[in-house]
């Protein structure tokens, strides 16, 4: 997973997760946060075994921006085409 860091300290063992949309740390008490895994498929539509993980923090979900953030991230990674565009 590219949006997290593994901790291997003396007393701290765990995984720090960052939001894919905002690059903010997702706290352990953020119970509204979600992780969505998108599977890669070949040209026949069969899952290849590799996935891309997107972590969305509770703040983004509370502001009703998770769908737009997921569309933006998936477009940047090549999963979607002509879906997301920047509007002011």
C-alpha positions in Angstrom: 0.0 0.0 0.0 1.5 3.3 -1.0 -0.4 5.6 1.4 0.8 4.1 4.7 3.9 3.6 6.7 5.0 0.6 8.8 6.3 1.3 12.3 8.9 -1.1 13.7 9.9 0.6 17.0 10.6 -0.9 20.4 7.2 -0.1 21.8 5.2 1.0 18.8 4.1 -1.6 16.3 1.3 -0.8 13.8 0.5 0.9 10.6 0.1 4.7 10.0 -2.5 5.4 7.3 -2.8 8.6 5.4 -5.8 9.8 3.4 -5.3 9.4 -0.3 -7.4 12.5 -1.0 -5.9 15.0 1.5 -2.6 13.4 2.5 -3.7 13.8 6.2 -3.1 11.3 8.9 -6.1 9.1 9.5 -6.4 8.8 13.3 -7.3 5.5 15.0 -10.5 7.2 16.3 -11.6 8.2 12.8 -14.4 5.6 12.5 -15.8 7.3 9.4 -12.7 6.6 7.4 -12.9 3.9 4.7 -10.4 2.1 2.5 -11.5 1.1 -1.0 -9.5 -1.5 -2.9 -9.8 -1.4 -6.7 -8.7 -4.6 -8.5 -6.7 -4.6 -11.7 -8.2 -6.6 -14.6 -6.8 -7.8 -17.9 -8.4 -7.2 -21.3 -10.8 -10.2 -20.7 -12.1 -8.7 -17.4 -10.4 -11.3 -15.2 -8.8 -10.0 -12.0 -5.0 -10.1 -12.2 -4.4 -10.2 -8.4 -3.0 -6.7 -8.0 -5.0 -3.9 -6.4 -4.8 -0.2 -5.7 -5.9 1.0 -2.3 -7.6 4.4 -1.7 -8.1 5.6 1.9 -10.7 8.3 2.4 -10.7 10.1 5.8 -13.9 10.9 7.7 -13.6 14.7 7.1 -13.7 14.2 3.3 -16.8 11.9 3.7 -18.5 14.4 6.1 -18.1 17.2 3.5 -19.6 14.9 0.8 -16.5 15.1 -1.3 -15.5 11.4 -1.3 -17.0 10.6 -4.7 -15.3 13.5 -6.3 -12.0 12.6 -4.6 -12.2 9.0 -5.6 -13.0 10.0 -9.2 -10.0 12.4 -9.2 -7.6 9.7 -7.8 -8.8 7.0 -10.1 -8.5 9.3 -13.1 -4.9 10.1 -12.1 -4.1 6.4 -11.8 -5.6 5.6 -15.2 -8.7 3.7 -14.0 -11.2 6.3 -15.3 -11.1 8.5 -18.4 -13.0 11.7 -19.0 -14.9 11.5 -15.7 -13.2 14.1 -13.5 -12.4 17.7 -14.4 -11.5 20.7 -12.3 -14.2 23.3 -11.8 -14.0 26.4 -9.8 
